[in-house]
Amino acid sequence: MKKAETLKKNHEFRRMYQRGKSAVGGCMVVYCRGNGLDHNRLGLTASTKIGNAVKRNRARRRLREVYRRNVSRLLSGRDVVLVARARTLTASWGEMEETFLRLCGKLGLVRGIPGGNQRRRTE
């Protein structure tokens, strides 16, 4: 991933937490916000609650890979922050990918799904 495509600074993460939209899943939390650029930027965080440095780095690597596999499905011009949860370490790849796409759909990040994957009521 190129340096220009990542969020690194503390103020960028704080702005996402305060002003961005969020969606929570079993193995991750996704925050998003428009960035005014022609490409997406990714930020990854893992709390010390997850475990030692080895476990936190593994969680970030898993989240980065899920993002990399699905970046072509996402709309461009967004900042995306993925927050690892405890299940990030034990979840299967299929479960992580499904959770990521479902949460991005809720936030309106996925191409071809206007307004997310919200179920429609049929009465």
MILUM-646201 format. One record per residue: residue number from 1; residue in one letter; x, z, y of N, C-alpha, C in turn. Coordinates in pm, 1 decimal. Atoms other than C-alpha are relative to their C-alpha. Layout:
    n  res       npx       npz       npy      capx      capz      capy       cpx       cpz       cpy
  NUM    a         X         Z         Y         X         Z         Y         X         Z         Y
...
This chain:
    n  res       npx       npz       npy      capx      capz      capy       cpx       cpz       cpy
    1    m      84.5       0.0    -116.8       0.0       0.0       0.0      89.5       0.0     123.7
    2    k     -81.2       9.8    -120.0     140.6     -92.2     340.0     -17.5     124.8      86.2
    3    k       3.6    -118.1     -84.8     220.8     179.8     591.3    -115.2      -7.7     100.3
    4    a     106.0      16.0     -99.2     -28.9      38.1     841.0    -139.0      23.6     -58.9
    5    e     129.9     -15.3      64.0    -307.5      83.6     586.0     -29.3     143.7     -42.2
    6    t      22.4    -138.6      39.9    -280.2     462.5     551.3     -23.1      89.1     121.3
    7    l      16.4    -105.0     -99.9    -390.5     765.5     750.4     100.5     108.7     -33.4
    8    k    -102.8    -100.6      23.4    -109.3    1016.2     791.4     -11.8     120.9      92.8
    9    k      -5.3    -105.1    -101.6    -161.8    1221.0    1105.3    -116.7      97.1     -12.3
   10    n      98.3    -106.4      11.0    -348.2    1549.4    1113.1    -123.3     -27.8      86.4
   11    h     114.8      23.3     -88.4    -566.2    1448.5    1410.2     -91.1    -110.0     -54.3
   12    e      84.0     104.7      59.9    -685.2    1138.4    1221.8     -90.5      59.9    -108.1
   13    f      80.9     -64.9     103.1    -803.2    1353.1     929.6    -105.3      91.1      63.0
   14    r      97.0     -89.2     -65.1    -968.4    1610.0    1159.4    -114.9     -79.6      61.7
   15    r     103.5      84.3     -59.5   -1154.6    1331.3    1340.7     -96.6     -51.1    -107.6
   16    m      85.5      45.3     110.4   -1281.9    1200.5    1006.0     -92.8     110.7     -46.7
   17    y      82.2    -111.3      47.9   -1403.7    1543.5     896.9    -109.6      35.4     100.5
   18    q      97.3     -37.7    -102.2   -1581.3    1603.7    1229.0    -102.6    -109.1      29.3
   19    r      87.3     107.9     -45.2   -1727.1    1262.4    1311.9     -37.4    -101.8    -106.5
   20    g      26.6      98.6     104.5   -1724.5    1065.9     986.7    -119.8      38.7     -85.6
   21    k     106.5     -25.6      97.2   -2002.4    1032.3     732.4      65.2      37.8    -131.5
   22    s     -59.5     -42.6     126.2   -1946.9    1194.0     395.1    -101.0      -9.5    -113.4
   23    a      80.2      -0.7     122.5   -2074.5    1174.0      38.9      81.0      76.8    -104.3
   24    v     -66.5     -89.4      94.6   -1995.9    1426.5    -235.0     -37.2     -38.5    -141.8
   25    g      19.9      26.6     141.8   -1951.1    1356.2    -605.0      70.5     105.5     -82.6
   26    g     -58.1     -99.0      88.7   -1831.6    1548.5    -905.8     150.7       6.4       2.9
   27    c    -145.6      -1.8       4.9   -1467.9    1443.6    -887.6      65.3     -39.2     132.0
   28    m     -58.7      33.3    -129.9   -1421.3    1345.6    -521.7    -102.5      11.4     111.3
   29    v      81.6       7.5    -120.4   -1554.9    1354.4    -167.4      52.1    -119.3      78.9
   30    v     -38.9     118.5     -76.4   -1554.7    1035.2      40.5     -49.9      17.2     143.6
   31    y      33.5       3.0    -141.6   -1547.0    1034.2     420.4      27.9    -140.4      50.3
   32    c     -26.3     131.7     -57.4   -1576.2     711.2     619.3     -39.9      -2.8     146.1
   33    r      26.0      17.5    -142.5   -1577.9     599.3     979.6      57.6    -134.9      40.6
   34    g     -52.4     127.6     -48.2   -1531.2     269.2    1159.0     131.0      20.4      74.6
   35    n    -129.0     -15.3     -67.5   -1180.4     206.7    1292.8      29.0    -109.2     103.0
   36    g     -20.2     104.0     -99.5   -1216.7    -107.6    1506.5     111.5     -97.9     -34.2
   37    l    -104.4      90.7      43.8    -947.7    -289.4    1307.7     -58.1    -101.1     -98.6
   38    d      48.8      99.5      95.6    -974.9    -585.9    1072.5      32.2      37.3    -144.3
   39    h     -30.5     -45.1     135.7    -858.4    -382.7     770.4     -35.8     147.8     -15.4
   40    n      29.1    -140.6      29.5    -932.5     -51.5     602.4     128.4      81.2      -0.2
   41    r    -111.5     -93.3      12.6    -707.5     251.7     618.1     -45.4     111.5     -93.0
   42    l      31.5    -100.2     101.0    -693.2     510.1     341.2      77.7     127.8      25.1
   43    g     -63.6    -130.7      -3.9    -620.9     881.2     355.9     -36.4      75.5    -126.4
   44    l      21.1     -74.9     123.0    -583.8    1106.7      52.0      36.5     145.7      23.3
   45    t     -31.8    -141.6     -10.2    -599.6    1486.4      36.9     -32.4      68.9    -131.6
   46    a      21.5     -82.6     118.1    -574.6    1739.9    -240.4      35.5     143.9      38.6
   47    s     -18.4    -138.9     -38.6    -614.4    2111.7    -175.7      88.8      73.2    -100.2
   48    t     -79.8     -82.5      90.9    -387.8    2377.3    -322.9     -87.5      66.9    -105.7
   49    k      92.1     -53.7     101.4    -697.2    2496.9    -511.2       7.3     -80.0    -130.2
   50    i      -8.0      85.7     118.7    -641.5    2206.0    -750.5     112.6      45.9     -91.9
   51    g    -111.4     -45.6      82.4    -308.6    2343.4    -867.1     132.2     -19.0      70.5
   52    n    -133.2      14.4     -58.3      63.7    2307.2    -816.0      23.3    -143.3      47.9
   53    a     -30.1     129.5     -61.1     236.7    2008.4    -655.2     -14.2    -114.9     -98.8
   54    v       9.5     105.4     100.7     249.2    1811.6    -979.9    -145.9     -42.1     -18.5
   55    k     142.4      30.5      17.9    -129.1    1835.7   -1025.1     -58.5     -65.3     123.9
   56    r      52.3      59.9    -123.4    -202.4    1757.0    -659.7      46.9    -144.3      13.5
   57    n     -51.3     137.0      -7.6      21.6    1449.2    -669.0     -68.2     -89.9    -102.0
   58    r      70.2      78.8     101.3    -141.9    1332.3    -990.8    -141.4     -33.3      45.5
   59    a     135.5      24.0     -51.0    -487.1    1371.8    -833.6       1.6    -108.0     107.4
   60    r      -9.5     101.8    -104.9    -378.8    1166.7    -530.7      30.9    -137.2     -58.7
   61    r     -30.3     128.6      64.6    -229.9     895.7    -753.0    -123.3     -58.7     -66.0
   62    r     122.2      48.2      65.3    -555.0     871.2    -949.8     -99.1     -53.0     103.2
   63    l      91.3      45.4    -105.3    -762.1     844.6    -629.9      49.6    -130.2      62.5
   64    r     -56.9     121.7     -57.9    -525.0     582.4    -486.7     -24.9    -120.3     -90.9
   65    e      21.4     108.8      94.9    -559.5     373.1    -802.9    -146.8     -43.0      -4.5
   66    v     142.9      33.9      -2.8    -940.5     392.1    -800.7     -31.3     -80.6     125.2
   67    y      19.7      74.5    -124.2    -935.8     277.3    -438.2      58.6    -141.2     -11.9
   68    r     -67.5     129.3      11.2    -686.8      -3.3    -511.6     -78.6     -97.5     -87.3
   69    r      76.8      86.6      90.0    -898.1    -138.3    -798.1    -128.0     -52.1      63.6
   70    n     130.8      35.1     -54.9   -1212.2    -152.9    -582.8       2.9     -37.4     147.5
   71    v      -7.7      28.6    -142.7   -1085.6    -230.5    -232.3     -63.8    -134.2      34.7
   72    s      59.1     131.5     -28.5   -1206.3    -592.3    -260.3    -152.1       6.5      10.2
   73    r     146.1     -15.3      -7.4   -1565.7    -466.9    -297.5     -46.7      66.4     129.4
   74    l      35.7     -77.2    -118.6   -1555.0    -266.7      27.1      -0.3     -86.1     124.7
   75    l       0.1      63.7    -130.2   -1638.6    -378.9     377.8     128.5      36.3      72.0
   76    s    -124.4     -28.2     -71.9   -1338.4    -401.8     610.4     -30.4      65.2     135.1
   77    g      14.4     -63.4    -130.6   -1279.5    -219.6     938.1     -42.9     145.2      -8.2
   78    r      40.5    -140.4      18.2   -1326.7     134.7     804.7     122.1      86.2     -31.5
   79    d     -93.2    -101.8      46.3   -1117.5     447.3     769.8     -68.7      73.8    -113.0
   80    v      55.0     -67.3     117.8   -1172.1     606.3     428.3      94.1     113.5     -37.3
   81    v     -77.1    -114.3      48.5   -1057.3     954.2     326.8     -60.8      44.5    -131.6
   82    l      41.9     -48.8     130.7   -1076.0    1059.7     -37.5      58.5     139.1     -19.5
   83    v     -41.8    -137.8      23.2   -1063.5    1431.5    -109.9     -14.6      29.4    -148.8
   84    a       0.0     -29.5     143.1    -968.5    1533.0    -462.8     -71.1     131.9     -25.5
   85    r      61.4    -123.8      46.6   -1171.0    1794.2    -646.9      60.9      31.8    -137.1
   86    a     -61.1     -44.8     125.3   -1082.4    1985.2    -962.8     -23.1     -99.8    -113.5
   87    r      30.6      95.1     107.6   -1251.9    1726.5   -1189.4      78.3    -130.2      12.3
   88    t     -80.0     121.8     -15.8   -1027.6    1451.8   -1051.1     106.7      -8.8    -108.7
   89    l    -107.4      -0.9     100.2    -761.2    1556.5   -1300.5     -48.8     -29.0    -141.0
   90    t      48.7      12.2     137.8    -983.2    1550.7   -1609.9    -101.6    -111.3     -20.2
   91    a     103.4     103.7      12.7   -1240.3    1278.4   -1536.3      58.6    -127.8     -58.1
   92    s     -44.4     129.1      54.3   -1218.8     948.1   -1721.9       5.4    -102.2     113.1
   93    w      -9.8     104.9    -102.1   -1130.0     631.8   -1531.1    -136.2     -59.9      30.5
   94    g     133.1      56.6     -21.3   -1479.6     496.3   -1583.1     -86.8      89.6      85.9
   95    e      78.0     -95.3     -79.3   -1637.5     810.0   -1443.3      48.4       2.7     144.6
   96    m     -52.9      -1.7    -137.0   -1405.8     810.9   -1141.9     -39.2    -126.5      76.6
   97    e      34.8     126.5     -66.1   -1470.4     445.0   -1066.1    -149.1      -5.1      32.4
   98    e     144.8      -2.5     -22.8   -1847.8     486.6   -1104.2     -34.3      93.3     115.3
   99    t      25.2     -96.0    -108.2   -1844.0     791.8    -877.0      43.6     -57.6     133.5
  100    f     -50.0      58.5    -123.7   -1633.1     613.7    -615.6     -94.9    -107.5      53.1
  101    l      89.4     107.4     -44.1   -1860.0     307.8    -604.5    -136.6      53.6      41.0
  102    r     129.7     -59.5     -35.1   -2175.5     521.6    -599.2       6.7      66.6     137.4
  103    l     -14.8     -68.1    -128.5   -2047.7     731.6    -307.6      20.9     -99.7     113.0
  104    c     -18.9     103.6    -102.4   -1928.2     425.0    -116.7    -130.3     -74.3      27.0
  105    g     131.2      62.6     -18.6   -2269.7     268.6    -175.2     -90.5      84.4      87.0
  106    k      80.2     -90.6     -83.7   -2437.6     574.6     -24.2      40.2      -8.6     146.5
  107    l     -50.6       6.7    -136.7   -2217.8     538.8     283.3      -7.8    -139.9      59.2
  108    g      13.5     137.0     -48.9   -2285.2     164.6     313.2     132.4     -73.5       8.4
  109    l    -131.9      64.0      -2.1   -1925.5      61.8     239.0      11.8    -118.7     -94.8
  110    v     -11.3     102.5     103.9   -1992.9    -169.2     -56.0     -67.2    -128.5      47.1
  111    r      56.2     130.4     -38.8   -2046.8    -540.5       9.6    -121.7     -32.9     -84.0
  112    g     117.1      47.4      72.0   -2383.0    -682.2     -83.7    -104.1     107.4     -29.0
  113    i      97.9    -106.5      20.0   -2560.2    -345.2     -89.5     -33.8      58.4     136.6
  114    p      33.8     -51.7    -131.6   -2725.9    -292.9     248.8     -61.5     139.8     -10.4
  115    g      54.9    -135.3      -2.4   -2786.1      76.0     313.2      30.4      81.9    -123.1
  116    g     -40.7     -80.2     115.0   -2630.6     190.0     -13.6     -88.1     -19.4    -121.2
  117    n      71.4       8.5     127.5   -2767.5     243.6    -363.5    -120.6      92.9      -3.5
  118    q     112.2     -91.4      -2.9   -3074.9     432.8    -259.8    -113.1     -55.5     -84.7
  119    r     110.5      42.7      86.6   -3356.9     423.8    -511.8    -125.3     -21.4      82.8
  120    r     124.9      29.1     -70.5   -3680.7     272.6    -394.2    -115.9      55.3     -79.6
  121    r     117.6     -55.8      65.7   -4005.7     441.1    -469.2    -103.1    -109.5     -23.6
  122    t     105.4      96.8      30.3   -4265.8     229.5    -640.9    -125.8      79.5     -32.2
  123    e     127.1     -72.6      17.8   -4615.8     359.4    -607.7    -114.7     -96.7      -9.6
